Structures are given as structure tokens and as C-alpha cells.
Amino acid sequence: MQREHSLLRGLFVTDAGQYPRAERHLVSRSKGSEGFVLIVCTAGKGWVRSMGRKHEIVPGDTILLGPNREHAYGSADADPWTIEWTHFAGSDAEEWRHAIVGDGSVLNLHPTASIGIRLSRIHEYLEAGYDETRLLLSAAALRRSLAELVRFRRIPNQTPTSIDAVEATADWMRVNLSAQVNLSVLAKKAGMSSSRYSEIFRQRFGYPPIDWFMRQRILQACRLLDLTGEKVEVVGLDVGFRDPYYFSRSFRKVMGCSPRAYRSVAKG
């Protein structure tokens, strides 16, 4: 059914579960699995062997294995792991795998990363049955979990709390586009040093904080130029540019043309 369903064929869940303190847990597949296997370790320790390499697994580590490849994994004897897991397939599955672990099979994350990944919700949906609605909900939850893994891979060794703090400052900037801000104020809002804040922000959003803020102002200016009849100088003031010449230069830097030239182009 899933491979033929237009909303599921790209990515769908075939199984999911949770194993608390899984003593003597051992899985060995000489021919690999039919689909993709995703495991998140939330406590304890374990191991995985794939592609001729063995990895020790600790809390926060994520295992993602492709189909038809020999592998084995299990819990440590002294401190058995607690894991959340899911099996999935679909035409988009390999692209997700590569985006998360590249040519490997393990992504090392902060021990609290499972809070954001939350594979448990996939299991919760499937516990109620495998009807179309539950399959769609589990597939949507899986996409969310995979997207979180991509995000955490881009920002290694950072906790979900620090990422959320940085994103909170970005939300604040979106709401306060006319405010006059500087790096130290933003870092203080996030509760971290300016250098650490800048590093996480750049990794998360692709630009330094002040540069990103300026671009958000310009994007809002574009919306005002498109949807209102306000003068260009007034639009600049609305998004925090007190100097109309600086507004024009900044606008041209981001958009490649002046505000007046931008407004003259038909859109929609």
C-alpha cells in the first residue's frame, strides 16, 4: 500500500518501537535489512558493526543503516542501552540517509539530542494501528525526526537548548526588525558568549547574526514595496534604516537592484 500511495511512496514507516535497558539485545543480519534502520540511543551503551567497522554507542549517538548491507548491533553487557528505533523505506529514504550520515552509519550527537529527535512519537502513532491515517501521521513524524537529525548534524556538539536559544533570538529579530541591535545584546539574550553565539548562529542560518538581521529587514522591505504604496524612504524607516542612502545601498547589496527598480518589476 505505502509504495503505491502518492503521499507515502517517498517515505514511509514499516515498524517502530522502544527498548528500555535492553539487556542481551543483539541483532545480526548477514544480508542486511530490507529497508532502512534508524536507532537513537537515549541511555546506556551499545555497539554497531557495519561496513567492516565497529562503533561503540553512547547516549545521543544515532545509527542509520541502509538496506541490503551486512550489519549487527547490540547492547553492552555492563550498561545495556535504552533505544528508540524505526524501520522505514521509500524513494526518498536514501537521500535522507546520506544527508544524515553521509558515507558512514553513525552520527555522534549531544546526549540530550533525543529530546528533539523524538522517534517515540512514530511508535505512538503506530500503536493505534496501521490504517491510512496512522501511516500518514507516522510518516510525517519520521520526516520531522529526520529533519532534526539533519539540523543537529549541521551544528555538531551543541545541545538542543543552545540551538533553541539561538533560534529564539532569530524569532525576536523577525518581530523587531526596526530595533537597533548588536552582537553582544543578541548573545546575552541567548545566554552565551558572542563568539559561541556567532558560531552556532552561522551554522544554523548560514550568515553571521547581524548580516542575517539586515537581510530579514530587506526581505520585509520587499514585502512592503510589493504590497503597499508607501514611499521608499518610509519603507526604509519601517524596517529600521534611518538613513535612506544606507537603505538603498543595503537593498542593492542583497537584491541586486535599487528599491525603486525592484518595485517596478511586475510580480505574482
N, C-alpha and C positions, 0 to 999 in steps of 0.2 A: 504493500500500500504506500509506504513512505517514499519509495523511489519513483512512484508514478504521480504522487500528489504535487501539484505545482508549488505549494508553499513549503514543502518538506524535502523535495528532492535535493536541494542544495546542502542541507544539513539536518540530520535527524538523530534522535537518541534511540539506541536499541536496548540499553539496560543501564541501571544506575543503582548505587547503594552506599552504605556506610558501614565500616567495620571498626568498632571501638576496641582498642587494646587487643589487636588481632593476634593472639598467641599462636605460634606454629603455622601462621599463614604462609602459604607457598603456592605459587602458580608458575608452571613451566610449560611453554608452548614451543615445541620443536619446529613447527611450521608457521608460527605466529598466529595472530588472531584474524578473523575475517574483516573486522573493522578497526577503528582507532580506539586506543585505550588511554584514558586520562585519569591520573591519580594525584591527589593532593594530600600530603602528609600534614596532619594538624598536631600530632603529638607523638612521642616515642621515636623509634628509629627503625629503619629497614634498609633494603638494598634493591638494586635493579641491575640486571645484566642484559645488554643489548648491543648489537653490532660489535661484539668482541670486547666490550668494555664493561667493567663493573663499577657502579657508583654507590657510595654509602648515602642513605637518605635520612635527613633530619627534618624537624618541623619547618614548614614553609617551602620545602622542595616540592616541585611538581614534575611528574613523569608524563610524557606524552609519546606514545608508541604508535607507529604506523602499521598497517596491515601486512600480513604475509612475511613478517620478519621474525626470525627466532628471537625469543626473549624469555626471561624469567625474572620474578621478583618475589620478595617475601619480607616478613618482619624479622627484626633482630631478636635473638633469644633472651637477652638480658633486659631489654626495654622495648617490648613489642609496639609497633606503630599503631596509631589511630589514623584511618584514612577515609576520605570521601572519594568516590570513583564513579566514572561513567564510561560507557562504550558508545561510540557514535559512528556515523557514516554519512555519505552524501558527496555530491560533485564538488562542493567547496571545502571538504574536510582536509585535503592535502595542503591547500593554500593556508588554512588556519594552522596546521601543524608546523609548516615551515616558518610562518610569521612568529610563532611562539618559541620553538626550539631550534630552528634552522636545520643544520645537518646533525644535530645531536638528539638527545632524548630526555634531558633533564634541565629544568630551569630552576636555578637557586634563588629563592626569594626570602624576604624577611619572615620570621616565624609567624607574624600576625597577618600575613598576606591572605590567608584563607578566609579572613573576615570579609574581604572584598570579593573573592572569587566565588564563594558560596555554592559549591556543587551540590550541597544538601537540598537546595530548592528544586533541583531537577528530580531528585529521588522523591521529594514530597509530592510533586505533580503525578509521577507515575504510580505512586502508591494507591492513588484513587482509580487507576485503570488505564487501559491503553486505547481508549476511544479517540476519535479525531481531535476533540478539544484538548485532551490531556497531552496528546502527542505534539500539538501546536504549542501549547504552553511550555512543555519540556524543551522543545527545540528553541523557543525564544529565550528561555533561561540559559540554555547551553551557549547560545550566541553571546549573551551578556557575560557569562563566565569567561569565554574565550577572549572577548574584547578586553576584559580586565587583565587577563594574562598578558596580552599584547602591551597594554599600558604599563604594567609592572616591569615587563622586560625592558621597555624604553627608559625606565627610571630604576635601575638596579640598586639594591641595598637601601632603599628608602621604605619607611613604613607607610601603610595606608593613611595613618594620621598625618604625616608630614605632607603627603600628596594632597590630602583633603584640605589641609591648611593653606597650601599654595593655591588650590582651586578656589577656595573661599575668597582669597584676595582678588582673583580674576573676576569672580562674580561681583565683588564690591566695585571694582573698576568699571565693569559694564554698566552698573547702576549710577555711578558717579563720574560720568565722562567729563563733566566740566570742572571737576576738582583739580587742584594743583597738588600733585603727588611727587614723592621722590623715593628712591630705593630704600632708604633707611626706614621710612614710615611704613612701606609695604612689608618689609622684613619683620618689623616689630609687630605688625598685625598678625603675621604668620607664626610669630614666636620663635624666630631663628635668626642666625647671623645673616648679614647681607650677602656674603659670598655663598653660603649654603642655599639661601633662598633663590639667588640668581641662577645657581646651577640647576636646581630642581625645576624652576620655572622654565628655563630654556629647554630642558629635556622634555618637559610636559607640553609646552606650547610652541616650541620652535624658534622663539625670539626672546631677547632679553626683556625683562618686565616693562621698562619704560618705552622701549620700541614697540612692544605689543600693545601697550596702552594707547600710544599715538595712533597705531593702525586701527584700533577699535574706534577711536574718535573719528578717523577718516571714513570708516565704514558707516558710522552713524550719519556723518555729513552727507554721504552719498544717498542715504535713505531720505534725508530731509530735502536734498536737492531734487530727488525724484518725485517726492510726494507732497511738497509744499511749494508755495510761491515766494518764500522768504528770500530776501536779498542774500547774496553770497556772504557779505560781511556779517550779517545776522546769523547765518548758519554757522559760520566760524565761531562766533561768540557762544552759540548754543552748545557747542561741543568743546568749549574750553580754550579756544585760541583767541587771545586778546588782541594780538597783532594780525591784521588781515594779510599782510605780506608773508608773515611766517606761516599762516594758514595755507596760503596759496602754494608756497614752496613745499610744505609738508604734504599737501594734497597731491601735487605733481610727482613727488618722490614715490608715493605709494601707488597712485593710479595712472601715472604716465601722461597726465594732461592736467590742465587747469580746471578749477571748479566750474567755470563758465562753459568751457569746452565739454566737460562731462555732462552738464545739464542739457546741452544742445543735442546730444545723441539720443535718438528715439530708442526706447527700451520696452520690454514686455511683449 
